[in-house]
Amino acid sequence: MLDDRTRIRQVYRAAEPDTLAPLLEAASLPQDVASRVDARARALVHAARAAHKPGADVTDFLAEYGLGTAEGVALLCLAEALLRIPDAATADALIEDRIAAADWQKHLGHGDSLAVNASAWAFMLTGRVLTLDEAQGGIQAAIGRMVRRVGEPVIRTALRRGMRVLARQFVMGRTIDEALARANTADGRRWRYSFDMLGEAAKTAEDAERYRIAYTDAIGAIGRASAGRGPIDGPGMSVKFSALDPRYEPLQAARCVPALINILTDLALAAKAANIGLTVDAEEADRLEISLDVFAAVLANPALAGWNGLGLAVQAYQKRALPLIDWIAALGCRTQHRIPTRLVKGAYWDSEIKLAQVQGHSDYPVFTRKAATDVSWLACARRMLDHRDAIYPAFATHNAHSLAFVLECADAADFEMQRLHGMGEALYHDATCPVRVYAPVGTHEDLLAYLVRRLLENGANTSFVHRLVDPSVPEEAIVADPVQRLNALGGTRNPRIPLPRDLYPDRRNSAGVDLADRATATALLAAIQRHAGDARDFEGARQIRNPADRRMLVGAIDDAKPAEIAAELDVLTQGWRDWDAAGGAHRADVLERAADLIEASRDGLLFLLAREGGKTLADGIAEVREAADYCRWYALHARRDFAEPRELAGPTGERNTWALGGRGVFAAISPWNFPLAIFTGQVAAALAAGNAVAAKPAEQTPLVAARAVALLMEAGVPRTALALLPGDGMVGQALVNDPHIAGIAFTGGTETAQAIARSLAARPGPIIPFIAETGGINAMIVDSSALAEQVVTDVLASAFGSAGQRCSALRLLCLQDDVADRMLHMLRGAAETLAIGDPLDPATDIGPVIDEDARSSLQRAVAQLGAPLFMLPLPPGTEHGSFFAPRAFLLRHAGDLTSEIFGPVLCVVRYAADRLDDVLDAIEATGYGLTLAIHSRIEATQQHIAERLRIGNSYVNRNQVGAVVGVQPFGGRGLSGTGPKAGSPITLLRFAEERVVSVNTAAAGGNAALLASDLD
């Protein structure tokens, strides 16, 4: 039997109604059976409400502090951040930021749970911090007084203690020994356990090794405690691949899959020797295929023959869940194992939705309705029961209907139910089947990622856990059959969650490429290679060579000579009025066709972007999308703002109209770092406004520009409205000086922009618009409330992504002293996992810089910075290209970086918590203002930094690159540009001129309209 995943792959992003139809059929029960399920579910709810003990789990807390309340959000933020903040000042700031504004009085006394009332009293457990006497005038006033003296250590200590009370509700123990001891109490012995070693995903090889050792040690401890009960009856352990490899990613499969096979094999052999179960947790959807690669390879190891302890989790919210159950059953038959299979609803739903939208995928990998997930869970449960010869079913749920469904459909006790530690205990109070508790183990500081997921899942008002303890919710609402609900909705998707292509209400989102889909990735690579000869069709005197391997000739081009420039400008000058007169709607149609053609030509463009521009595959896909987005965005505004003249109100006897129109011939001078997106964006903006365009691409990347011009002309831009003028700076200078030019759009270096401005100032004739977007000394400011793992991910993307060749790239990382050592250690380790090499290799993270001049400039710049904090080695195969090793340097002061270093070079400065404003002063003194990233969980800090610096594009708790057209309009201030921003609602206004016509309608013999107004 072969490892056939055809059906799994077919439904990965299939249309939701098509996927739901067979699931609805599989989950539907005969009416008499459905009635019994309903009655059993009602009985379970009734019993659970009667058995519920306040404080026994987190249901009281979730009911009181739902995520729809300011208090629930405040507590979530405190729980996520407080325990990992090392310094008192930042902890105090977080406390004040999150506690002061919330209304705690309304929660006090509403529950008997310690977690609820500890929270309502701002976690003042000792009674000494906030007494009843102090609370005269209301709890809100008392909390306010408390926060005003928040610097006192007792407040901080008490809040941390309160957070630990909350943490204990979610975490079984800080160590495996502590968790096993808790499991061995009288209450604990009621349950089976699967222990999960908490922690963030590994960012470094050192992290992964630490987690591997922790897993190995835990297996030994659990085995000793199990005392031979076996993988089913005894306790077991759950593992996450993301903790065992820092590059557990689809594009890194060639490296991470073999490594994970070795690690999981060792863990499985240890678990077999200890006679316990070992389950591989499910993670993000794009990692499923590589997880199956690892799991199947390890299970086939002859050394594991006869041991049925290696299991797998399945997420019902994925459209692939049901065929995945079939695949597991087939694997069990093929390897002669009975595979423990844990069916869960899924924990990453919101991030899966956002990722698909951001990346422009065809559809979602998950269902968009909760009822659809519940139906999928029921269908999978029935299929697992049917496959009990090859699967040991484990059903994880806190839902009474789901539990009743399984109990009714299972004709034998050969299965188990599962619940999360801290949740669902009352539901299983009288359970007659085995129940396993998924029990997190780890320090409270490691709790945050797990806690946030659990609160998001179960703290929402629609969750079963939330509603179970709410007496206002009737039983019939809690136990509603999801099959009936989904049938009533017609088996359709959620209309409030648009497909990624329909994300924007007024234009189509650009289409991305799902490189995690192996069939898609394989087809894309093959298609790109078929375009390898396209660039050779370009003939000319100047050769264009591959920056990743200068031995490779990409193509050739003839640069524009003075006579050609003059001739083209004459043509454009004569033709632009016809293009302007065609109207905004016509120009919009042309640009929308251009967007479609750009997307249809994606494969060939990706080849050119990689071979001429050194773009990695991921960067190239993003650039094709951005170019299409520009065309559609400017088409939208051409149609909206450049339609018929708008009549303005005025006195009788007059007709006054206002209209926008083109200025004439615009020069568009674009850079090499975004040879398609910025080139197309400039040209499309000028065209949309009714101008003709003399397009001067960067000297290094004319072939991409030539292809873009060809597509624009194929879409309907006339030859008299667009001319390509490739060449060096002399071409640009000729355009700047030519009197035909009515405006200039420029993206590039600040010094070049200043030179253009001086030339324009000295030029006789009309004063013309100059739109410049230049670079910046872009900073990221990180305080001690920031999550280190997120900071490191964002630093790598912002500083080293695209080989640091983005004007938005991070140049200056400002780390608060209290966390700098840890973050720098993690940053170095994470950077060491990056792959440098051929841009067309999907595994490559960092490609070359554009040419030898760029590399030489970088070498001169770093020679002034001293010894690096770290520098990545260049691997074999890069010696024939213009590769520059990514590196980081420590500066003494933020003001020491006085100019932009355009490449993969990161400067770092440390600052004391009380000297943040000094750092802001130094950043402001540079005069640049393009991008800024702020990593802080404290809203007051975020607002203070953003308002103080007034940077063009500020990003909070994310990276600072990859601005999306029309979503994050891009452009800076000061030395970073003139405005308007690219892709903004007002971009086209700067490319246009206003025209007003005032007509005296009474000039021909009186005001007939006014006279007629009194005819009634």
Secondary structure, 3 states (H helix, E strand, C coil): CCCCCHHHHHCCCCCHHHHHHHHHHHHCCCHHHHHHHHHHHHHHHHHHHHHCCCCCCCHHHHHHCCCCCHHHHHHHHHHHHHHHCCCHHHHHHHHHHHHCCCCCHHHCCCCCCHHHHHHHCCCCCCCCCCCCCCCCCCHHHHHHHHHHCCCCHHHHHHHHHHHHHHHHHHCCECCHHHHHHHHCCCCHHHCEEEEEECCCCCCCHHHHHHHHHHHHHHHHHHHHHHCCCHHHHCCEEEECHHHCCCCCCHHHHHHHHHHHHHHHHHHHHHHHHHCCEEEECCCCHHHHHHHHHHHHHHHCCHHHCCCCCEEEEEECCECCHHHHHHHHHHHHHHHCCCEEEEEECCCCHHHHHHHHHHHCCCCCCECCCHHHHHHHHHHHHHHHHHCCCCEEEEEECCCHHHHHHHHHHCCCCCCEEEEECCCCCCCCCCCCCCEEEEEEECCHHHHHHHHHHHHHHHCCCCCHHHHHCCCCCCHHHHCCCHHHHHHHCCCCCCCCCCCHHHCCCCCCCCCCCCCCCHHHHHHHHHHHHCCCCHHHHCCCCEEEEECCEEEEEEEEECCCCHHHHHHHHHHHHHHHHHHHHCCHHHHHHHHHHHHHHHHHCHHHHHHHHHHCCCCCHHHHHHHHHHHHHHHHHHHHHHHHHCCCCEEECCCCCEEEEEEEEECCEEEEECCCCCCCHHHHHHHHHHHHCCCEEEEECCCCCHHHHHHHHHHHHHHCCCCCCEEECCCCHHHHHHHHHCCCEEEEEEECCHHHHHHHHHHHHHCCCCCCCEEEECCCCEEEEECCCCCHHHHHHHHHHHHHHHHHCCCCCEEEEEEEHHHHHHHHHHHHHHHCCCCECCCCCCCCCECCCCCHHHHHHHHHHHCCCCCCCEECCCCCCCCCCCCCCCEEEEECCHHHCCCCCCCCEEEEEEECHHHHHHHHHHHHHCCEECEEEEECCCHHHHHHHHHHHCCCEEEECCCCCCCCCCCCCECCEECCECCCCECCCCHHHHHEEEEEEEEECCCCCCCHHHHHCCCC
